[in-house]
Amino acid sequence: MIDPAWFLSELTRHRVGCVTGVPCSYVSGLYTLLEGEQRYVSATNEAESVAIAAGVWLGGSQAVALCQNSGLGNMTNPLSSLAVPYRIPVLLGVSRRGWPAGADEPQHALMGRITPELLGLLEVATETLDPAPEVAAQQIEVAVQRCADRRSAALVIEKGLFDNVVPTPAVPPVGVRPPAAAHTLSGGARPRRADVIAAHLALEPARVTVATTGYTGRELYGMDDRDSHFYMAGSMGCAAGIGVGLATTGHPVTVLDGDGALLMRLGSLATVGRYVRSPYLHVVLDNGRHESTGGQHTNGAAVDFAAVAVACGYRAAWRCDGIDAVREALRRAVQVTDGPVLVHCRVEAGTSGALPRPRQRLDDLAARLRAHLSRKHVPASVPL
């Protein structure tokens, strides 16, 4: 049986900077200890934990994403369309519900049987964590080394492996924030997406910027390709999670999101609001369309994104109709340095001509951003 405190000490020894994930009763003791750790970021779903881990790696560190195997279905999209093509290594800890066969509830039976094969199909090297600490230590070291080679790895955790009877640590108090508000601004003609992106590019100082999948990333790339930009080619809905991971490494972040993409993983707003205490600008470009797939309507016509963000713990939010309103909201937003803010921009549908795709390989773009951020000063203590 493995002591959860020993496991966490091994992660510390290997300089793992963040642990994220969704709880499982098989390792409840580990999660109990994690609740008392500053480096722990609880995710609203397993895909978000992969996105957070990816952001941590882009920021220059390494994360562990924990889940039970029933959550591998949620992880499949970002593992296949983010981790693999960008060669962003994710270290997974996967508890194996439904195994041995017949030892668990019926809903876990299929996933329990296919867990190693599914991880293999996702190009994740897998080891079942051994109960002997000296063997487990070697397995953790091999997995971490694989991540250093930009390849993902998983440690599978079987029932009874972890000691779940652990002392409850003192949980760091959640700081009380003053009431936030969602503001409405109007002025100027309704902008195109490119107009809002141009207004963001004019902000000083420039921030690391995550641009969501589809036309947003392509438009940003075509307007001004920078080492500090990350263009998402897949993993729709994961932009905010990547931003959280980057924030844990001490970097001010801008996330350029879309209404359809944000709706896909709206729970990420709660994670951002709970954990981020550093400059985090979340810009939602809302044209009411899934534009890159043919312009189908999203489900966001009645959604007040600014109000939802404030309800989830954002420091402030603005609803903007008109390019002058957008510029004013951005000016105010960048003055907030102690937590996340959201700027919801109504934009016209349509593109400004043919939009280029990045000429660079996706894995080179990821390495470029990581190298760029490694040259920047990172605070010794990251406010999360």
C-alpha positions in Angstrom: 0.0 0.0 0.0 1.3 3.5 -0.9 1.2 6.4 1.4 -0.3 9.4 -0.4 2.1 11.8 1.3 5.0 9.7 -0.1 3.5 9.9 -3.6 3.2 13.7 -3.4 6.8 13.9 -2.1 7.9 11.9 -5.2 6.1 14.4 -7.4 7.9 17.2 -5.6 11.2 15.5 -6.0 10.6 15.4 -9.8 9.6 19.1 -9.8 6.0 18.6 -10.7 4.6 22.1 -10.4 0.8 21.4 -10.5 -1.6 18.6 -9.8 -5.0 18.8 -11.3 -7.9 16.5 -11.8 -11.3 15.1 -10.8 -11.7 13.0 -7.6 -12.1 9.2 -7.3 -13.0 7.2 -4.2 -10.1 4.8 -4.9 -7.6 7.5 -4.1 -9.7 9.7 -1.7 -6.8 10.0 0.7 -4.6 11.5 -2.0 -7.3 14.1 -2.8 -7.7 14.9 0.9 -4.0 15.8 1.1 -4.2 17.7 -2.2 -6.9 20.0 -0.8 -4.3 21.4 1.5 -1.7 22.0 -1.3 -1.3 25.3 -3.1 -0.3 23.6 -6.3 -3.6 21.7 -6.6 -6.2 22.9 -9.1 -9.5 21.0 -9.0 -11.0 20.7 -12.5 -14.7 20.6 -13.4 -14.1 17.8 -15.9 -11.3 15.6 -17.0 -10.8 17.3 -20.4 -10.2 20.6 -18.5 -7.5 18.9 -16.4 -5.6 17.9 -19.6 -5.9 21.5 -20.8 -4.6 22.8 -17.5 -1.7 20.4 -17.6 -1.0 21.5 -21.2 -0.9 25.1 -20.1 1.4 24.3 -17.2 3.9 22.6 -19.7 3.7 25.6 -22.1 4.6 27.8 -19.1 7.7 25.8 -18.4 6.7 23.3 -15.8 5.1 19.8 -15.6 1.7 18.8 -14.2 0.0 15.6 -13.2 -3.7 15.2 -14.3 -5.6 12.7 -12.1 -8.9 11.0 -13.0 -10.7 7.8 -12.7 -10.9 5.8 -15.9 -14.5 6.6 -16.5 -13.2 10.1 -17.3 -11.0 9.0 -20.1 -13.8 9.5 -22.5 -13.8 13.2 -21.6 -10.0 13.3 -22.0 -10.0 11.7 -25.4 -10.5 14.9 -27.3 -7.7 17.0 -25.8 -5.3 14.1 -25.5 -5.7 13.3 -29.2 -6.1 16.9 -30.6 -3.9 18.8 -28.2 -1.3 16.6 -26.5 -0.4 14.5 -29.5 -0.2 17.0 -32.4 1.5 19.6 -30.3 3.7 17.1 -28.5 2.7 18.5 -25.1 3.4 15.8 -22.5 0.7 15.0 -19.9 1.4 12.8 -17.0 -1.8 11.0 -16.0 -2.8 9.2 -12.8 -5.7 7.0 -13.7 -7.6 5.0 -11.1 -8.9 1.8 -12.7 -12.6 1.4 -11.7 -14.3 -1.8 -12.9 -11.2 -4.0 -12.4 -10.8 -6.8 -11.6 -13.9 -7.8 -13.6 -17.0 -8.0 -11.5 -15.4 -6.1 -8.6 -17.2 -2.8 -9.1 -20.5 -1.3 -10.3 -21.7 -2.3 -13.7 -21.2 1.1 -15.3 -17.5 0.7 -14.9 -17.1 -2.8 -16.3 -16.3 -1.9 -19.9 -13.9 0.9 -19.1 -12.2 -1.2 -16.5 -11.5 -3.9 -19.1 -10.3 -1.6 -21.8 -8.3 1.1 -19.9 -4.8 0.0 -20.9 -5.8 -0.5 -24.5 -7.5 2.9 -24.7 -4.5 4.7 -23.3 -2.3 2.9 -25.8 -4.5 4.0 -28.7 -4.1 7.6 -27.4 -0.3 7.0 -27.6 0.1 7.2 -23.8 2.6 4.8 -22.4 1.0 3.0 -19.4 2.3 1.3 -16.2 0.2 -0.1 -13.4 1.6 1.5 -10.3 3.3 -1.0 -8.0 2.4 -1.2 -4.3 6.1 -1.4 -3.3 7.4 2.2 -3.0 10.9 1.3 -4.3 9.3 -0.1 -7.5 6.7 2.7 -7.8 9.5 5.3 -7.4 11.2 3.8 -10.5 7.9 3.8 -12.4 7.3 7.5 -11.6 10.8 8.4 -12.7 10.4 6.6 -16.0 7.0 8.4 -16.6 8.5 11.8 -15.8 11.5 11.1 -18.1 9.1 10.2 -20.9 7.4 13.6 -20.4 10.8 15.2 -20.6 11.0 13.6 -24.0 7.6 15.3 -24.9 5.6 12.1 -24.7 2.7 11.4 -22.4 2.6 8.7 -19.8 0.0 7.2 -17.4 0.3 5.5 -14.1 -2.7 3.3 -13.5 -3.9 3.0 -9.9 -5.8 -0.1 -8.9 -8.2 -0.4 -6.0 -6.6 -0.6 -2.6 -3.2 0.7 -3.8 -3.4 4.0 -1.8 -3.9 4.3 1.9 -7.1 6.5 2.1 -6.9 6.9 5.9 -4.9 10.1 6.2 -4.9 13.1 8.5 -7.0 16.0 7.2 -4.6 18.9 6.5 -5.5 22.5 7.2 -7.0 23.8 4.0 -5.8 27.3 2.9 -8.6 29.8 3.4 -10.2 31.2 0.4 -9.7 35.0 0.3 -12.9 37.1 0.5 -13.3 39.3 -2.5 -15.4 42.4 -2.7 -18.6 42.0 -4.7 -17.9 42.1 -8.5 -20.2 43.5 -11.2 -21.0 42.9 -14.8 -21.0 46.2 -16.7 -22.7 47.1 -20.0 -20.9 49.4 -22.5 -22.0 50.5 -26.0 -20.5 52.8 -28.6 -19.3 52.6 -32.1 -20.2 50.3 -34.9 -20.4 46.6 -34.2 -16.9 45.2 -34.9 -15.7 42.3 -36.8 -13.6 39.6 -35.0 -10.5 41.1 -36.6 -11.3 44.5 -35.1 -11.4 43.1 -31.6 -8.2 41.2 -32.1 -6.5 44.3 -33.3 -7.6 46.2 -30.2 -6.2 43.4 -28.1 -2.9 43.4 -30.0 -2.6 47.1 -29.3 -2.6 46.6 -25.5 0.7 47.1 -23.6 2.4 45.2 -22.3 1.8 42.3 -24.5 0.6 39.1 -22.8 0.8 35.4 -23.6 -2.3 34.8 -25.7 -4.3 31.6 -26.2 -6.5 31.8 -29.3 -9.3 29.3 -29.5 -9.8 26.8 -32.3 -11.3 27.7 -35.7 -11.1 31.1 -37.3 -10.0 33.0 -34.1 -6.5 31.4 -34.0 -6.1 31.7 -37.8 -7.1 35.4 -37.8 -4.7 36.2 -35.0 -1.9 34.3 -36.8 -2.6 36.2 -40.0 -2.6 39.6 -38.3 0.5 39.3 -36.2 2.3 36.0 -35.4 4.2 36.3 -32.2 6.3 33.9 -30.1 3.9 34.6 -27.2 0.9 33.3 -29.1 -0.6 29.8 -28.9 -3.0 28.9 -31.7 -5.4 26.0 -30.9 -6.0 23.7 -33.9 -8.3 21.4 -31.9 -9.5 20.7 -28.3 -12.4 23.0 -28.7 -13.5 24.5 -25.4 -10.2 24.1 -23.7 -8.8 27.6 -24.2 -9.7 28.8 -20.7 -8.2 25.7 -19.1 -4.9 26.2 -21.0 -5.0 29.7 -19.7 -5.4 28.5 -16.1 -2.3 26.2 -16.5 -0.3 29.1 -17.8 -1.4 31.3 -14.9 -0.1 28.8 -12.4 3.4 29.3 -13.8 3.2 33.1 -13.2 2.5 34.5 -16.6 -0.2 37.2 -17.3 -2.7 35.6 -19.8 -5.2 36.6 -22.4 -7.6 34.0 -23.7 -9.4 34.8 -27.0 -12.4 32.5 -26.8 -15.6 32.0 -28.9 -19.2 31.7 -27.8 -19.6 28.2 -29.1 -16.2 27.0 -27.7 -16.9 28.5 -24.3 -20.3 26.9 -24.1 -18.8 23.5 -24.8 -16.9 23.7 -21.4 -18.7 26.5 -19.5 -17.6 24.9 -16.2 -14.1 26.3 -16.9 -15.3 29.7 -15.7 -15.7 28.3 -12.2 -12.2 26.9 -12.2 -10.8 30.3 -13.5 -12.8 32.2 -10.9 -11.8 29.9 -8.0 -8.1 29.6 -8.6 -6.6 32.5 -10.7 -5.3 35.4 -8.7 -3.1 36.9 -11.4 -3.7 39.0 -14.5 -6.1 36.9 -16.7 -8.1 38.6 -19.5 -10.8 36.4 -21.0 -12.2 37.8 -24.3 -15.3 36.2 -25.7 -15.8 36.8 -29.4 -19.5 36.2 -29.8 -20.9 36.1 -33.4 -23.6 33.6 -32.5 -22.2 31.1 -35.0 -20.1 28.0 -35.3 -18.5 29.9 -38.2 -15.7 27.6 -39.3 -18.2 24.6 -39.7 -20.6 26.5 -41.9 -22.2 29.2 -39.7 -24.6 27.2 -37.7 -26.2 29.0 -34.7 -24.7 28.4 -31.3 -26.9 28.0 -28.2 -25.7 31.3 -26.7 -28.2 33.8 -27.9 -29.8 34.1 -24.4 -26.6 33.5 -22.4 -25.2 36.5 -20.4 -21.6 35.5 -20.4 -20.6 38.5 -18.3 -23.1 37.7 -15.5 -22.0 34.0 -15.5 -18.4 35.0 -15.2 -19.0 37.3 -12.2 -21.1 34.6 -10.6 -18.2 32.2 -11.0 -15.8 34.5 -9.2 -14.3 36.8 -11.9 -13.2 40.1 -10.6 -15.2 42.0 -13.2 -16.9 41.6 -16.6 -18.1 43.8 -19.4 -20.8 43.4 -22.1 -19.7 45.3 -25.2 -21.7 46.4 -28.2 -19.6 48.5 -30.5 -15.8 48.8 -31.2 -15.5 51.9 -29.0 -17.1 49.9 -26.1 -14.6 47.1 -26.7 -11.6 49.4 -26.5 -12.9 51.0 -23.3 -13.6 47.6 -21.7 -10.1 46.3 -22.6 -8.5 49.5 -21.2 -10.3 48.9 -17.9 -9.7 45.1 -17.9 -6.0 45.3 -18.1 -5.9 47.5 -15.0 -7.2 44.5 -13.0 -4.1 42.5 -11.8 -5.4 40.4 -9.0 -7.7 38.0 -10.8 -9.6 37.2 -14.0 -11.8 39.5 -15.9 -14.1 38.8 -18.9 -14.9 41.0 -21.9 -17.9 39.8 -23.9 -17.8 41.2 -27.4 -20.7 41.0 -29.8 -19.1 40.8 -33.3 -20.3 40.5 -36.8 -20.3 37.1 -38.5 -18.0 36.6 -41.4 -14.3 36.7 -42.0 -11.9 39.3 -43.5 -10.9 37.3 -46.5 -9.0 34.0 -46.6 -7.5 33.1 -43.2 -4.1 31.4 -43.2 -3.1 28.4 -41.1 0.2 28.5 -39.3 3.1 27.5 -41.5 5.0 26.1 -38.6 4.4 22.6 -37.3 2.1 22.5 -34.3 4.8 20.9 -32.0 7.2 23.7 -33.0 4.7 26.3 -32.1 4.3 24.7 -28.6 8.1 24.5 -28.2 8.4 28.1 -29.3 6.0 29.4 -26.7 7.6 27.4 -23.9 11.0 28.7 -24.9 9.8 32.2 -25.1 8.2 32.0 -21.6 11.3 30.4 -20.1 13.2 33.5 -21.0 10.8 35.7 -19.0 11.0 36.2 -15.3 8.6 34.1 -13.2 7.8 35.0 -9.6 9.0 32.6 -7.0 5.5 32.4 -5.6 2.6 32.3 -8.0 -0.6 33.8 -6.6 -3.3 31.3 -7.2 
